[in-house]
Structures are given as C-alpha cells and as structure tokens.
C-alpha cells in the first residue's frame, strides 16, 4: 500500500475559471474598441490590429517551439511540440496583441508602421513575457512595455480620425491643461474645430490611438468585465476619480494668475475622457500579474498611479499612461511585501469579556 503524501502549496481552492477563459473574456471586452477604431480610422487600423495579434501569437509559438527543442533531431518531435503548445495556449498573446494595437496610432499608409508593429509585438512577447517564464511570471505589462519601447525607438505620433472634420495636431493635444481649456472653448476663435465633451466621449473628430478615442466602447468593455467578475468594479473607478481630481488640481495652477480658482470642475470630464486614461484604467492597470494581490496594496497602487499620471501629464504635456504603468509595475513586488494581505480563510477571534466576580 502506497502511503506517499503529496504536498502542494496552499490555498487549495477549486474553481471552474481558467486563464484561457479569463483571457477570452478580456478579448471579447476589447472587440467594441477595436471595431470603433476600424470605423474611425479605416481599414489601416484593421491591418495594424491583425498584424499585432498575429505577430504576438507567432512569437509565442516560435519561442515555445525553440524552448521545447522542436528543432532537435531534424524536427522529429515537431508535431508533439505543436500539440503541447496548442494544449497550453491560453489566449494571453491574443490579448497582448489586441491591447498593443489599440494603444497605437494609425497612418494613411499602414505599411509604414509594419515593421514597427512586428518589432513591438516581438518585444512584448519574447522579451517581456516569455523570457521571464511565460504567463503569470512577467514583471511588467507586456503591452505597456512594448508601447514605451516603440515610443523610444520609433517616431510615433497621434493622428486624426479619418473623414471627420477635426483637429490635426501631431502631439498630445489633450494633455496640457491650458490647451485643453483653449480647445474646449473656442480653439483660437475657430468654432469649426471646437471640441466638446461629447466629442471626447464618442471619439468623433478627436486625434488619438486606435482603441482609445471612443470612450463608449471602453465603458462597454468595463461593464462586461465587471459583470463577468474578471476585474473588480471599483478598481477603474477609483483610479479615474483620483486622477480626475488630481488633474483638475494641477490645471488650477494655470488659472490662478488670471484670477481663476484652483478647482475648476468643468475640466474634470475632459481630463478623464482625453488620451489613454480610461483605456489604461480598464484594460491595463487591472492586469492580474502586474498588480498587487492584497486589497490595501491595490488601493495604494491605483491612488499612486492616478496621481502620477495626472502630475506627469501636466509637467510633460505628453500621454504618459503607458510610462506610469511600466514604472509602477516595478514596485508591485515591494507593495505585496510590505502591505501584507489577510491570510486566506483567516477570521479574527473575538475577545471574550470576563464577567465580574
């Protein structure tokens, strides 16, 4: 009789949810933003999305094939290696490819960024994810790391939605508080190019990245993920609220000298509806692997991240969401270490009152 006891790391919790199922849910939540991007920016956006997803999946497969000695003995085990890859395929590379594409701008000539998208996808999967051990072991968000890598390596700017009378600026036009107020009011006396809060919400006539312009579709994705309990509903809301108030506070410095007041709440909605803040809050900051595990660590993580985005936006006049994600991800292990979470299944013991004699 075999009395061997197999010991595994607790807690021992059984669940029907799998990484593959969660990633499929995230991919579904991203589809509305992808469709809106294709509607606004045309078939060029579709080509970038397809290229990014294909490159990410292909990179994961090639890395897995090489690491599992698929080329050994004249590829004698190639079929078995391919079978094992299909069995463990969890759609994380699909989600990474989608997110990376949706935080990139499009151009009139999609082939001009062909090699940039391929290189960014390879960097996201091979360097940021697989090199650290694969799914669940990456130190930073792969899509954010690839976006920063592409920003540093290539000249990536922002372009206006196709066939819509709109602003045609190549820099982050909605990141500077003064410019934001100027654009929302009269845009230099030209009412034809005035941008309203509704424009920012719908993404009509707004320069931006493929999946970040239409906030309606991002909100739809948020609702889906919250209902499916893929993300905690309060996490993006906490980030957005803190960011909005911090951004308004930073904007206030520009109006004090002119007799204005520091908290101009008319800028609250424009701030949170511009750039990649909403997209990052829903789809990137909430990444399981690169965010804290405990509740207090998560609160600290979202509050600090929101303040950093607001402050750096004001100081640099650039869209810094991906930079902040990359930066704060490096501190998540320290947050988990020093902000200790409650042990699984722990219940506080109630003190029993001593009865008087």
HELIX and SHEET records of a PDB file:
HELIX    1   1 UNK A   19  UNK A   41  1                                  23    
HELIX    2   2 UNK A   43  UNK A   67  1                                  25    
HELIX    3   3 UNK A   72  UNK A   75  1                                   4    
HELIX    4   4 UNK A   78  UNK A   88  1                                  11    
HELIX    5   5 UNK A   92  UNK A  102  1                                  11    
HELIX    6   6 UNK A  110  UNK A  113  5                                   4    
HELIX    7   7 UNK A  114  UNK A  122  1                                   9    
HELIX    8   8 UNK A  123  UNK A  129  3                                   7    
HELIX    9   9 UNK A  130  UNK A  132  5                                   3    
HELIX   10  10 UNK A  142  UNK A  153  1                                  12    
HELIX   11  11 UNK A  177  UNK A  185  1                                   9    
HELIX   12  12 UNK A  191  UNK A  193  5                                   3    
HELIX   13  13 UNK A  197  UNK A  202  1                                   6    
HELIX   14  14 UNK A  215  UNK A  227  1                                  13    
HELIX   15  15 UNK A  233  UNK A  256  1                                  24    
HELIX   16  16 UNK A  267  UNK A  273  1                                   7    
HELIX   17  17 UNK A  277  UNK A  279  1                                   3    
HELIX   18  18 UNK A  280  UNK A  284  3                                   5    
HELIX   19  19 UNK A  295  UNK A  316  1                                  22    
HELIX   20  20 UNK A  321  UNK A  329  1                                   9    
HELIX   21  21 UNK A  332  UNK A  338  1                                   7    
END                                                                             
